[in-house]
Amino acid sequence: MRIIRKESERDSMIDLKELKKMRERAGLTQTELAAKVGVSSKSVNCWENGTHIPHPKLAKKLNWVLSQLLRKNEEKEISTD
């Protein structure tokens, strides 16, 4: 499920079907991701299960947080090779 509220928010697009995989690749629990985004762990759980979608501002923040964490993990992997 891709979320695009309006064209100007294309950069906040996040694939909720991949959210759990992205979170796990970033090495975070639902609670840790929730704290970084500023929501409850129940919200993260609902997004991962597809029962709710995040508000556009939260989707943008979620996308930013995960992309930063995944980028850091990739840099660590490269530096240890």
N, C-alpha and C positions, 0 to 999 in steps of 0.2 A: 504494500500500500504506500504510494507516494503522496506526500502532502504538499500541495502548492496552493496557498490561499489566494495569491494574485501574482502577476508576472514579476513585480518588483521584489518579491520575496523568493525568487527562484533559488537564491544562494542559501536559503534556510531549508531547502528541501531535504528531507531525511526519509530513508526507506525504513519504515517501522518493522518490516519483516526481518530486517538485518540488525535491528537495534540490540537484541540480546547478544548476537555474535560480536558486534562491535564493542559492546560493553565488556564482554569477557576477554576479547583480544586486548582491550585497554587494561585488563587486570583489575576491574572494579566489581564490587558487589552492587546490587540495586541501591542499597543504602548509601554507599559511597558516591555513586553517580547522582543520586537524588540530592545529596548535600552540595555537590559541585554545581548543580543546576538551580538549586534553591526550591526544591519541591519535596514532597514526601516520597518515601520508598513505595508507597501504595500507588502513587501516580506513575512511577517508572514501571511498576508491575502491570498496571492497566495498559500502558503504551505497548509494552512487550507482548501482552496477550491480545492486543487489538480491540479492547473494549472501549478505549478512549483515545483521542488524539490530542497532542499538546497544542496549546494556544500558539499562534504564529511566533510570538516573541520567545516563548519557551523552546519552540522547535529550532529557532535560530541559535539560541544559546546552547541547546543540547548538541546541535551539529558542531558548533564551535568547540565546545568542551571535548567532545569525542575526537574531533579531528586533531586537536592539539595533543591529546594523550596518545593517540595512535601514531602521530608523527614522532613524538618522543620515544615511543617503544621501537619504532623503525630505526631511529638514530642509534639507540642502544644496541640493537641487533647488528647493525652495520659496524659499529665500533668494536664489537666483540668478535667479529669474524676475522 
